Every structure is written in structure tokens, then in C-alpha cells.
Amino acid sequence: MRIRTSLVATAIASIAAVGLTACSGGASDTVGGPAQSNDGSGGVINLYSYSITKGAFDAEAAAFNKTDAGKNVTFQASYGPSGDQSRKVEKGAAADYVLFSLEPDVTRLVKADLVDATWADDANKGIPAGSVVTLVVRKGNPKNIKDWDDLLKSDVEVVTPNPFSSGGAKWNLLAPYAVKSEGGKNPQAGLDYIKDLVTNHVKVQPKSAREATEAFLQGQGDVLISYEAEAIASEKNGDPVEHINPASTFKIENPGAVLKTSKNLEKAKAFRDFLFSKDGQRVWAKSGFRPVDPSVLAEFSKELPSVGKLWTIADLGGWKKVNDELFAEGTGSIAQIYDAATK
């Protein structure tokens, strides 16, 4: 089986373009910033993030503008696959604050001397919010998908983005890998599952989590592996889908950082701090993301219910170990599975 790269035609760019200002740094699958109507005297915050955070950041920016620190601050934002966004900033795209899907996308900027090495030294390790890996199905769940084993049914086709451009795709694969390997204790069992999934059930590889959602909504596949936050956004939008959180899945932790080179450093730090405030945490929750403040998460327990078992990247030994052993080009175990599937 050859995995075919999905050339998904999306309407995202046109939607985002209304009232938005393009940001430097090249094209992404959504470019623009939260619509603001102020005099700009608070300066500009250039924001780079991964594709599915746009709705949350639109709301965060609007809420921040209502604070003393955020008065008259204008936002310019760029959204796209997490790794691509990180590389844009590394290569010189002007950014004040970044929030990516994966920790390595921030540490890349630390190595480039663009982000302070202490960026994750706070109590929340630089992570203002996150999500969990979920399974999105057609309305009514016609394939009766309940858990990870159901994705390997002979008549089930799965949509998940390319793990070498999308941070979300790595989370998506780590979830069943962690479940089947019991947190890495039995790596071969995890790899056997991933091999079956990728070789026999993944037929398209959209570039980002947002493009994967668009592909699914356009009729491709039976199951979409995704962020819970993205699934909630689709449901709120009235799309004919529903999501199932498996009994055991993976905790998604999304790190953010202020750039040392920011031209609006004071406001960028104020915005970062706002994202951790009670008001900022409630915005995350209302946008479908899981806030890191336990008290705020408890307020939204109906919308964001607890999951039986949540594996974490720490359970698998951290990102360096995971990237080296699973995703390193040519040598990582999952990378080799993808290479073999495309031959």
C-alpha cells in the first residue's frame, strides 16, 4: 500500500483573511491575526502557532485587549504545521510569542538563541494549555468505533496528518503506541500496532491537523485521529461528526515562549502571563483546550471530562528519547514504518 499525500483544498485561508493582517514569515495553512479595532498604540504582538489554535487565540487576544496591559495591542498571527512554523521563526520570521504543538519546536529556537533557555522553568513548564488525543467519527458512529483496536478493522480507513510536518500527528501516533506498549514497557507491541495502522489503514497524509480535519469533513476516511480541542470546534461548528475519547489515550502538552528578540517584549510577556491567568485559562477551556489550572479545568468538567488513563510524554522518557528512537529520519522506528509504507 502506498500512502498518498493528500492535496486537500481548504477554505481556511479565505476564512482567516477576513479582517486579518498577514504576518511575515512565509505562507502557512492559515495566515492572519485576530481582528482588532484599536489605535495600535500598544504596539504589535507577532504570534506564530500551529494550525488549530486560531480560534483560541482570536478569543485570547480579544480578552487580553480588555485588560489594562492589553489595551490597544494589535496582533498579527501566522498559523500552520507546528514544525514548519518553528522553522520559519528559526530562519528569521519576526515573532514575539510562539505556541507550538511540541516541545522540540520551542527548543529549536533555544538552540538558535531566540528563546531563553529558562523558558520552561515556571510551575507549568511553559505550557498554558493542552488537549488529549481523541477519535473523530461520522455522526452516529456508523463504524461503531469505541477504542484503538477498532481502527484496525478491515473496513476502516484512518485519517491522520504527516508526523514529519505536523506536531499533532506525533501525538496521534504516540497515543496508541503508549497504550499498546504499556508506556514503552513493550515497544514492539506498540510498533506492531503502528505498522498495521499506517500500512493498512492510513491512506492520506495531510500536512497539518487542520488540513486533516478538512480532509475528513470532505468525506475522506472513516476515523480521524485528532486533538479533542479540534473535534470540539468541529462539533460546535455544526459539522456532522462526534468524538470518542478512548479509555486510555495521550495527554497533549502545548508549550509557548516569548522571543528574546521581541520588539514588543513587555507586551509579549504580559500576553504570555495572561494566558496563565484565570481569565486566560477560561478562554482556553471555552475554546475546547484543557487548561493547566486544575480549578478552571474542574469548572468545565462536563465539556472536558476526565479520561481513564492518560499517558504522557514523560512516561515514554521525554521528547529527546521519543524523537531519537521513534521519529528520527531514517533510523527512528516509526519513521522506518512510514518509509516502508511509501515504497
MARNULO-69929 format. One record per residue (C-alpha): residue number from 1; residue in three letters; chain; x, y negated, z negated. Coordinates in Angstrom, 1 decimal. Example, Ala and Ser with C-alpha at 12.3 -4.5 7.8 and 13.67 -1.06 7.14 Angstrom:
BEGIN
[r 1 'ALA' 'A' [12.3 4.5 -7.8]]
[r 2 'SER' 'A' [13.7 1.1 -7.1]]
! end
This chain:
BEGIN
[r 1 'MET' 'A' [0.0 0.0 0.0]]
[r 2 'ARG' 'A' [1.3 -3.4 0.9]]
[r 3 'ILE' 'A' [0.3 -6.3 -1.4]]
[r 4 'ARG' 'A' [-0.9 -9.1 0.9]]
[r 5 'THR' 'A' [-0.2 -12.6 -0.1]]
[r 6 'SER' 'A' [-3.5 -14.5 -0.5]]
[r 7 'LEU' 'A' [-3.9 -17.6 1.6]]
[r 8 'VAL' 'A' [-6.7 -18.9 -0.4]]
[r 9 'ALA' 'A' [-8.4 -22.1 0.9]]
[r 10 'THR' 'A' [-9.4 -24.0 -2.2]]
[r 11 'ALA' 'A' [-11.3 -27.2 -2.7]]
[r 12 'ILE' 'A' [-9.3 -28.1 -5.8]]
[r 13 'ALA' 'A' [-7.2 -30.8 -4.2]]
[r 14 'SER' 'A' [-10.2 -32.6 -2.9]]
[r 15 'ILE' 'A' [-12.0 -32.4 -6.2]]
[r 16 'ALA' 'A' [-9.0 -33.7 -8.1]]
[r 17 'ALA' 'A' [-8.3 -36.5 -5.6]]
[r 18 'VAL' 'A' [-11.5 -38.5 -6.6]]
[r 19 'GLY' 'A' [-10.3 -41.3 -8.8]]
[r 20 'LEU' 'A' [-6.9 -39.8 -9.4]]
[r 21 'THR' 'A' [-3.4 -41.1 -8.7]]
[r 22 'ALA' 'A' [-0.8 -38.9 -7.1]]
[r 23 'CYS' 'A' [2.2 -38.2 -9.1]]
[r 24 'SER' 'A' [5.8 -37.9 -7.8]]
[r 25 'GLY' 'A' [7.4 -34.6 -7.6]]
[r 26 'GLY' 'A' [6.0 -33.0 -4.5]]
[r 27 'ALA' 'A' [2.9 -31.1 -3.7]]
[r 28 'SER' 'A' [1.1 -28.8 -6.2]]
[r 29 'ASP' 'A' [-2.2 -27.0 -6.0]]
[r 30 'THR' 'A' [-3.8 -29.9 -7.8]]
[r 31 'VAL' 'A' [-2.2 -33.3 -7.9]]
[r 32 'GLY' 'A' [-3.6 -36.3 -9.7]]
[r 33 'GLY' 'A' [-4.4 -37.6 -13.1]]
[r 34 'PRO' 'A' [-7.3 -38.2 -15.5]]
[r 35 'ALA' 'A' [-9.5 -41.0 -14.2]]
[r 36 'GLN' 'A' [-8.7 -44.1 -16.3]]
[r 37 'SER' 'A' [-10.3 -47.6 -16.3]]
[r 38 'ASN' 'A' [-7.9 -49.7 -18.2]]
[r 39 'ASP' 'A' [-5.5 -52.5 -17.6]]
[r 40 'GLY' 'A' [-2.4 -50.3 -17.8]]
[r 41 'SER' 'A' [-0.7 -52.5 -20.5]]
[r 42 'GLY' 'A' [0.0 -49.3 -22.5]]
[r 43 'GLY' 'A' [2.2 -48.0 -19.7]]
[r 44 'VAL' 'A' [2.0 -44.8 -17.8]]
[r 45 'ILE' 'A' [2.5 -41.2 -19.0]]
[r 46 'ASN' 'A' [3.5 -38.9 -16.3]]
[r 47 'LEU' 'A' [2.2 -35.4 -17.1]]
[r 48 'TYR' 'A' [3.3 -32.1 -15.5]]
[r 49 'SER' 'A' [1.4 -29.0 -16.3]]
[r 50 'TYR' 'A' [0.2 -25.7 -14.9]]
[r 51 'SER' 'A' [-2.9 -25.4 -12.8]]
[r 52 'ILE' 'A' [-5.8 -24.5 -15.2]]
[r 53 'THR' 'A' [-5.1 -27.2 -17.8]]
[r 54 'LYS' 'A' [-6.5 -30.1 -15.7]]
[r 55 'GLY' 'A' [-10.0 -30.1 -17.3]]
[r 56 'ALA' 'A' [-8.5 -30.1 -20.8]]
[r 57 'PHE' 'A' [-6.0 -32.8 -20.1]]
[r 58 'ASP' 'A' [-8.7 -35.0 -18.5]]
[r 59 'ALA' 'A' [-10.6 -34.8 -21.8]]
[r 60 'GLU' 'A' [-7.4 -35.2 -23.9]]
[r 61 'ALA' 'A' [-6.4 -38.3 -22.0]]
[r 62 'ALA' 'A' [-9.9 -39.8 -22.4]]
[r 63 'ALA' 'A' [-9.9 -39.1 -26.1]]
[r 64 'PHE' 'A' [-6.4 -40.4 -26.6]]
[r 65 'ASN' 'A' [-7.3 -43.7 -24.9]]
[r 66 'LYS' 'A' [-9.9 -44.2 -27.6]]
[r 67 'THR' 'A' [-7.1 -44.3 -30.3]]
[r 68 'ASP' 'A' [-5.0 -47.3 -31.2]]
[r 69 'ALA' 'A' [-1.9 -45.5 -29.9]]
[r 70 'GLY' 'A' [-3.5 -44.6 -26.6]]
[r 71 'LYS' 'A' [-5.2 -47.9 -25.8]]
[r 72 'ASN' 'A' [-4.6 -48.9 -22.2]]
[r 73 'VAL' 'A' [-2.3 -46.0 -21.5]]
[r 74 'THR' 'A' [-2.6 -44.7 -17.9]]
[r 75 'PHE' 'A' [-2.0 -41.1 -16.9]]
[r 76 'GLN' 'A' [-0.5 -39.7 -13.7]]
[r 77 'ALA' 'A' [-0.6 -35.9 -13.6]]
[r 78 'SER' 'A' [0.6 -33.1 -11.4]]
[r 79 'TYR' 'A' [-0.8 -29.5 -11.7]]
[r 80 'GLY' 'A' [0.4 -26.3 -10.1]]
[r 81 'PRO' 'A' [2.0 -22.9 -10.8]]
[r 82 'SER' 'A' [4.0 -23.2 -14.1]]
[r 83 'GLY' 'A' [7.3 -22.2 -12.8]]
[r 84 'ASP' 'A' [7.0 -24.4 -9.8]]
[r 85 'GLN' 'A' [6.1 -27.4 -12.0]]
[r 86 'SER' 'A' [9.1 -26.8 -14.2]]
[r 87 'ARG' 'A' [11.5 -26.6 -11.3]]
[r 88 'LYS' 'A' [10.1 -29.9 -9.9]]
[r 89 'VAL' 'A' [10.9 -31.6 -13.1]]
[r 90 'GLU' 'A' [14.3 -30.0 -13.3]]
[r 91 'LYS' 'A' [15.1 -31.3 -9.8]]
[r 92 'GLY' 'A' [14.2 -34.9 -10.8]]
[r 93 'ALA' 'A' [10.4 -35.4 -10.7]]
[r 94 'ALA' 'A' [9.6 -38.2 -13.2]]
[r 95 'ALA' 'A' [7.9 -36.7 -16.2]]
[r 96 'ASP' 'A' [7.1 -37.9 -19.7]]
[r 97 'TYR' 'A' [5.3 -34.9 -21.1]]
[r 98 'VAL' 'A' [5.1 -31.3 -19.9]]
[r 99 'LEU' 'A' [3.0 -28.4 -20.9]]
[r 100 'PHE' 'A' [3.7 -25.1 -19.2]]
[r 101 'SER' 'A' [2.4 -21.6 -19.3]]
[r 102 'LEU' 'A' [5.7 -20.0 -20.6]]
[r 103 'GLU' 'A' [8.4 -21.0 -23.0]]
[r 104 'PRO' 'A' [11.2 -20.3 -20.4]]
[r 105 'ASP' 'A' [9.7 -23.1 -18.2]]
[r 106 'VAL' 'A' [10.5 -25.5 -21.0]]
[r 107 'THR' 'A' [13.9 -24.0 -21.9]]
[r 108 'ARG' 'A' [14.8 -24.5 -18.3]]
[r 109 'LEU' 'A' [14.5 -28.3 -18.9]]
[r 110 'VAL' 'A' [16.5 -28.0 -22.2]]
[r 111 'LYS' 'A' [19.4 -26.4 -20.2]]
[r 112 'ALA' 'A' [19.1 -29.3 -17.7]]
[r 113 'ASP' 'A' [19.4 -31.7 -20.7]]
[r 114 'LEU' 'A' [16.0 -33.2 -20.0]]
[r 115 'VAL' 'A' [14.3 -31.9 -23.2]]
[r 116 'ASP' 'A' [15.7 -32.0 -26.7]]
[r 117 'ALA' 'A' [16.9 -28.6 -28.0]]
[r 118 'THR' 'A' [14.8 -29.2 -31.1]]
[r 119 'TRP' 'A' [11.5 -29.4 -29.1]]
[r 120 'ALA' 'A' [10.1 -26.3 -30.8]]
[r 121 'ASP' 'A' [11.3 -27.0 -34.4]]
[r 122 'ASP' 'A' [7.8 -28.0 -35.6]]
[r 123 'ALA' 'A' [5.5 -25.7 -37.5]]
[r 124 'ASN' 'A' [3.7 -24.8 -34.3]]
[r 125 'LYS' 'A' [6.8 -24.2 -32.3]]
[r 126 'GLY' 'A' [5.8 -26.9 -29.8]]
[r 127 'ILE' 'A' [2.6 -25.0 -28.9]]
[r 128 'PRO' 'A' [-0.6 -27.2 -29.2]]
[r 129 'ALA' 'A' [-3.0 -24.6 -27.8]]
[r 130 'GLY' 'A' [-3.2 -21.3 -26.1]]
[r 131 'SER' 'A' [-5.6 -18.6 -24.9]]
[r 132 'VAL' 'A' [-6.0 -14.8 -24.6]]
[r 133 'VAL' 'A' [-5.8 -12.6 -21.6]]
[r 134 'THR' 'A' [-9.3 -11.6 -20.5]]
[r 135 'LEU' 'A' [-11.1 -9.7 -17.8]]
[r 136 'VAL' 'A' [-13.5 -11.6 -15.5]]
[r 137 'VAL' 'A' [-16.2 -9.7 -13.6]]
[r 138 'ARG' 'A' [-19.1 -10.4 -11.4]]
[r 139 'LYS' 'A' [-22.4 -11.4 -13.1]]
[r 140 'GLY' 'A' [-24.0 -8.3 -14.6]]
[r 141 'ASN' 'A' [-20.7 -6.4 -14.6]]
[r 142 'PRO' 'A' [-21.6 -4.1 -11.7]]
[r 143 'LYS' 'A' [-18.4 -2.0 -12.0]]
[r 144 'ASN' 'A' [-19.1 -1.6 -15.8]]
[r 145 'ILE' 'A' [-15.6 -2.9 -16.8]]
[r 146 'LYS' 'A' [-15.0 -2.8 -20.5]]
[r 147 'ASP' 'A' [-11.3 -2.2 -21.1]]
[r 148 'TRP' 'A' [-7.9 -1.8 -19.4]]
[r 149 'ASP' 'A' [-8.5 1.8 -18.3]]
[r 150 'ASP' 'A' [-11.4 0.7 -16.2]]
[r 151 'LEU' 'A' [-9.1 -1.4 -13.9]]
[r 152 'LEU' 'A' [-7.6 1.9 -12.7]]
[r 153 'LYS' 'A' [-10.9 3.4 -11.4]]
[r 154 'SER' 'A' [-10.5 4.4 -7.8]]
[r 155 'ASP' 'A' [-13.1 1.9 -6.5]]
[r 156 'VAL' 'A' [-11.8 -1.2 -8.5]]
[r 157 'GLU' 'A' [-9.8 -3.9 -6.8]]
[r 158 'VAL' 'A' [-8.0 -6.4 -9.1]]
[r 159 'VAL' 'A' [-7.0 -10.0 -8.6]]
[r 160 'THR' 'A' [-4.1 -11.4 -10.5]]
[r 161 'PRO' 'A' [-1.6 -14.0 -9.3]]
[r 162 'ASN' 'A' [2.1 -13.5 -8.4]]
[r 163 'PRO' 'A' [4.2 -13.2 -11.5]]
[r 164 'PHE' 'A' [7.2 -14.9 -9.8]]
[r 165 'SER' 'A' [5.3 -18.2 -9.3]]
[r 166 'SER' 'A' [2.6 -18.1 -11.9]]
[r 167 'GLY' 'A' [3.2 -18.0 -15.7]]
[r 168 'GLY' 'A' [-0.4 -16.8 -16.1]]
[r 169 'ALA' 'A' [0.5 -13.7 -14.1]]
[r 170 'LYS' 'A' [3.2 -12.7 -16.5]]
[r 171 'TRP' 'A' [0.7 -13.0 -19.4]]
[r 172 'ASN' 'A' [-1.8 -10.9 -17.4]]
[r 173 'LEU' 'A' [0.7 -8.1 -16.9]]
[r 174 'LEU' 'A' [2.1 -8.2 -20.4]]
[r 175 'ALA' 'A' [-1.4 -7.6 -21.9]]
[r 176 'PRO' 'A' [-1.9 -4.1 -20.5]]
[r 177 'TYR' 'A' [1.9 -3.4 -20.8]]
[r 178 'ALA' 'A' [1.8 -4.2 -24.5]]
[r 179 'VAL' 'A' [-1.4 -2.2 -25.0]]
[r 180 'LYS' 'A' [-0.2 0.9 -23.3]]
[r 181 'SER' 'A' [3.3 0.7 -24.6]]
[r 182 'GLU' 'A' [2.1 0.0 -28.2]]
[r 183 'GLY' 'A' [4.0 -3.2 -28.3]]
[r 184 'GLY' 'A' [7.0 -1.9 -26.4]]
[r 185 'LYS' 'A' [7.5 1.2 -28.5]]
[r 186 'ASN' 'A' [6.8 3.4 -25.5]]
[r 187 'PRO' 'A' [7.9 1.2 -22.5]]
[r 188 'GLN' 'A' [7.4 4.0 -19.9]]
[r 189 'ALA' 'A' [3.7 4.3 -20.7]]
[r 190 'GLY' 'A' [3.4 0.6 -20.2]]
[r 191 'LEU' 'A' [5.3 0.7 -16.9]]
[r 192 'ASP' 'A' [3.3 3.7 -15.6]]
[r 193 'TYR' 'A' [0.1 1.6 -16.1]]
[r 194 'ILE' 'A' [1.6 -1.4 -14.4]]
[r 195 'LYS' 'A' [2.8 0.7 -11.4]]
[r 196 'ASP' 'A' [-0.7 2.2 -10.9]]
[r 197 'LEU' 'A' [-2.3 -1.2 -11.3]]
[r 198 'VAL' 'A' [0.0 -3.0 -8.9]]
[r 199 'THR' 'A' [0.4 -0.3 -6.3]]
[r 200 'ASN' 'A' [-3.2 0.9 -6.0]]
[r 201 'HIS' 'A' [-5.4 -1.9 -7.2]]
[r 202 'VAL' 'A' [-3.8 -5.3 -6.7]]
[r 203 'LYS' 'A' [-4.4 -6.3 -3.0]]
[r 204 'VAL' 'A' [-3.8 -10.1 -3.1]]
[r 205 'GLN' 'A' [-1.3 -12.3 -5.0]]
[r 206 'PRO' 'A' [-2.5 -15.9 -5.3]]
[r 207 'LYS' 'A' [0.2 -18.3 -6.2]]
[r 208 'SER' 'A' [-1.4 -19.6 -9.4]]
[r 209 'ALA' 'A' [-4.1 -18.8 -12.0]]
[r 210 'ARG' 'A' [-6.4 -21.4 -10.4]]
[r 211 'GLU' 'A' [-5.9 -20.0 -6.9]]
[r 212 'ALA' 'A' [-6.6 -16.5 -8.3]]
[r 213 'THR' 'A' [-9.9 -17.8 -9.7]]
[r 214 'GLU' 'A' [-10.8 -19.4 -6.4]]
[r 215 'ALA' 'A' [-10.0 -16.1 -4.6]]
[r 216 'PHE' 'A' [-12.2 -14.2 -6.9]]
[r 217 'LEU' 'A' [-15.1 -16.7 -6.6]]
[r 218 'GLN' 'A' [-14.8 -16.4 -2.8]]
[r 219 'GLY' 'A' [-15.5 -12.7 -3.1]]
[r 220 'GLN' 'A' [-12.1 -11.0 -3.3]]
[r 221 'GLY' 'A' [-11.7 -8.2 -5.8]]
[r 222 'ASP' 'A' [-13.9 -6.7 -8.5]]
[r 223 'VAL' 'A' [-12.0 -7.9 -11.6]]
[r 224 'LEU' 'A' [-9.9 -11.0 -12.2]]
[r 225 'ILE' 'A' [-7.3 -10.9 -14.9]]
[r 226 'SER' 'A' [-7.2 -14.4 -16.3]]
[r 227 'TYR' 'A' [-6.9 -16.8 -19.2]]
[r 228 'GLU' 'A' [-10.0 -16.8 -21.4]]
[r 229 'ALA' 'A' [-10.0 -20.6 -21.0]]
[r 230 'GLU' 'A' [-10.2 -20.4 -17.2]]
[r 231 'ALA' 'A' [-13.1 -17.8 -17.5]]
[r 232 'ILE' 'A' [-15.0 -20.1 -19.9]]
[r 233 'ALA' 'A' [-14.5 -23.0 -17.5]]
[r 234 'SER' 'A' [-15.9 -21.0 -14.6]]
[r 235 'GLU' 'A' [-18.9 -19.9 -16.7]]
[r 236 'LYS' 'A' [-19.6 -23.5 -17.7]]
[r 237 'ASN' 'A' [-19.4 -24.5 -14.1]]
[r 238 'GLY' 'A' [-22.3 -22.1 -13.3]]
[r 239 'ASP' 'A' [-20.1 -19.6 -11.4]]
[r 240 'PRO' 'A' [-21.7 -16.1 -11.2]]
[r 241 'VAL' 'A' [-19.1 -14.5 -13.4]]
[r 242 'GLU' 'A' [-18.7 -13.3 -17.0]]
[r 243 'HIS' 'A' [-15.7 -12.3 -19.0]]
[r 244 'ILE' 'A' [-14.8 -9.5 -21.4]]
[r 245 'ASN' 'A' [-12.1 -9.7 -24.0]]
[r 246 'PRO' 'A' [-10.7 -6.1 -24.3]]
[r 247 'ALA' 'A' [-10.5 -4.7 -27.8]]
[r 248 'SER' 'A' [-6.7 -5.1 -27.5]]
[r 249 'THR' 'A' [-5.2 -7.9 -25.4]]
[r 250 'PHE' 'A' [-2.4 -10.5 -25.5]]
[r 251 'LYS' 'A' [-2.1 -13.9 -27.1]]
[r 252 'ILE' 'A' [-1.2 -16.7 -24.7]]
[r 253 'GLU' 'A' [1.0 -19.4 -26.2]]
[r 254 'ASN' 'A' [1.5 -22.6 -24.1]]
[r 255 'PRO' 'A' [4.4 -24.8 -25.0]]
[r 256 'GLY' 'A' [4.7 -28.5 -24.5]]
[r 257 'ALA' 'A' [7.5 -31.1 -24.8]]
[r 258 'VAL' 'A' [8.4 -34.7 -24.4]]
[r 259 'LEU' 'A' [11.1 -35.5 -21.9]]
[r 260 'LYS' 'A' [14.3 -37.2 -23.3]]
[r 261 'THR' 'A' [14.4 -39.2 -20.1]]
[r 262 'SER' 'A' [10.8 -40.6 -20.5]]
[r 263 'LYS' 'A' [10.4 -44.2 -19.5]]
[r 264 'ASN' 'A' [7.5 -44.4 -22.0]]
[r 265 'LEU' 'A' [8.9 -42.4 -24.8]]
[r 266 'GLU' 'A' [7.0 -43.9 -27.7]]
[r 267 'LYS' 'A' [3.6 -43.3 -26.0]]
[r 268 'ALA' 'A' [4.6 -39.9 -24.7]]
[r 269 'LYS' 'A' [5.4 -38.9 -28.3]]
[r 270 'ALA' 'A' [2.1 -40.4 -29.5]]
[r 271 'PHE' 'A' [0.2 -38.3 -26.9]]
[r 272 'ARG' 'A' [2.1 -35.2 -28.0]]
[r 273 'ASP' 'A' [1.2 -35.8 -31.6]]
[r 274 'PHE' 'A' [-2.5 -36.5 -30.7]]
[r 275 'LEU' 'A' [-2.7 -33.0 -29.1]]
[r 276 'PHE' 'A' [-2.0 -31.5 -32.5]]
[r 277 'SER' 'A' [-4.4 -33.8 -34.4]]
[r 278 'LYS' 'A' [-7.8 -32.7 -35.5]]
[r 279 'ASP' 'A' [-9.4 -34.6 -32.6]]
[r 280 'GLY' 'A' [-7.0 -33.3 -30.1]]
[r 281 'GLN' 'A' [-7.4 -29.8 -31.3]]
[r 282 'ARG' 'A' [-11.2 -30.0 -31.0]]
[r 283 'VAL' 'A' [-10.8 -31.2 -27.4]]
[r 284 'TRP' 'A' [-8.7 -28.1 -26.7]]
[r 285 'ALA' 'A' [-11.4 -25.9 -28.2]]
[r 286 'LYS' 'A' [-14.2 -27.6 -26.3]]
[r 287 'SER' 'A' [-12.2 -27.1 -23.1]]
[r 288 'GLY' 'A' [-12.0 -23.3 -23.8]]
[r 289 'PHE' 'A' [-8.5 -23.2 -25.1]]
[r 290 'ARG' 'A' [-7.7 -21.7 -28.5]]
[r 291 'PRO' 'A' [-6.4 -24.5 -30.9]]
[r 292 'VAL' 'A' [-3.5 -23.7 -33.2]]
[r 293 'ASP' 'A' [-5.2 -25.4 -36.1]]
[r 294 'PRO' 'A' [-6.9 -22.5 -37.9]]
[r 295 'SER' 'A' [-9.6 -24.7 -39.3]]
[r 296 'VAL' 'A' [-10.5 -26.0 -35.9]]
[r 297 'LEU' 'A' [-10.5 -22.6 -34.4]]
[r 298 'ALA' 'A' [-12.9 -21.5 -37.1]]
[r 299 'GLU' 'A' [-15.3 -24.3 -36.1]]
[r 300 'PHE' 'A' [-15.5 -22.7 -32.7]]
[r 301 'SER' 'A' [-15.7 -19.0 -33.7]]
[r 302 'LYS' 'A' [-18.8 -18.5 -31.6]]
[r 303 'GLU' 'A' [-17.3 -19.8 -28.4]]
[r 304 'LEU' 'A' [-13.8 -18.3 -29.2]]
[r 305 'PRO' 'A' [-14.4 -15.1 -31.1]]
[r 306 'SER' 'A' [-11.7 -13.1 -32.7]]
[r 307 'VAL' 'A' [-10.1 -10.2 -30.9]]
[r 308 'GLY' 'A' [-9.5 -6.8 -32.4]]
[r 309 'LYS' 'A' [-5.8 -6.6 -31.7]]
[r 310 'LEU' 'A' [-3.7 -9.5 -30.2]]
[r 311 'TRP' 'A' [-0.2 -8.6 -29.2]]
[r 312 'THR' 'A' [2.3 -11.4 -29.0]]
[r 313 'ILE' 'A' [5.5 -12.1 -27.1]]
[r 314 'ALA' 'A' [7.3 -11.8 -30.4]]
[r 315 'ASP' 'A' [6.1 -8.2 -30.6]]
[r 316 'LEU' 'A' [7.9 -7.5 -27.4]]
[r 317 'GLY' 'A' [11.1 -9.1 -28.5]]
[r 318 'GLY' 'A' [10.7 -12.6 -27.2]]
[r 319 'TRP' 'A' [10.9 -14.2 -23.8]]
[r 320 'LYS' 'A' [14.6 -13.6 -23.1]]
[r 321 'LYS' 'A' [14.2 -9.8 -23.7]]
[r 322 'VAL' 'A' [11.0 -9.7 -21.7]]
[r 323 'ASN' 'A' [12.3 -11.6 -18.8]]
[r 324 'ASP' 'A' [15.6 -9.7 -18.6]]
[r 325 'GLU' 'A' [14.0 -6.3 -18.9]]
[r 326 'LEU' 'A' [10.8 -6.7 -17.1]]
[r 327 'PHE' 'A' [10.8 -9.7 -14.7]]
[r 328 'ALA' 'A' [14.4 -10.3 -13.7]]
[r 329 'GLU' 'A' [14.6 -10.4 -9.9]]
[r 330 'GLY' 'A' [15.9 -7.1 -8.5]]
[r 331 'THR' 'A' [16.6 -5.5 -11.9]]
[r 332 'GLY' 'A' [13.5 -6.0 -14.1]]
[r 333 'SER' 'A' [11.2 -3.0 -14.4]]
[r 334 'ILE' 'A' [8.1 -4.9 -13.3]]
[r 335 'ALA' 'A' [10.0 -6.8 -10.6]]
[r 336 'GLN' 'A' [11.1 -3.5 -9.1]]
[r 337 'ILE' 'A' [7.5 -2.3 -9.1]]
[r 338 'TYR' 'A' [6.4 -5.3 -7.2]]
[r 339 'ASP' 'A' [9.4 -4.9 -4.8]]
[r 340 'ALA' 'A' [8.4 -1.3 -4.1]]
[r 341 'ALA' 'A' [4.7 -2.2 -3.6]]
[r 342 'THR' 'A' [5.6 -4.7 -0.9]]
[r 343 'LYS' 'A' [7.8 -2.4 1.2]]
! end
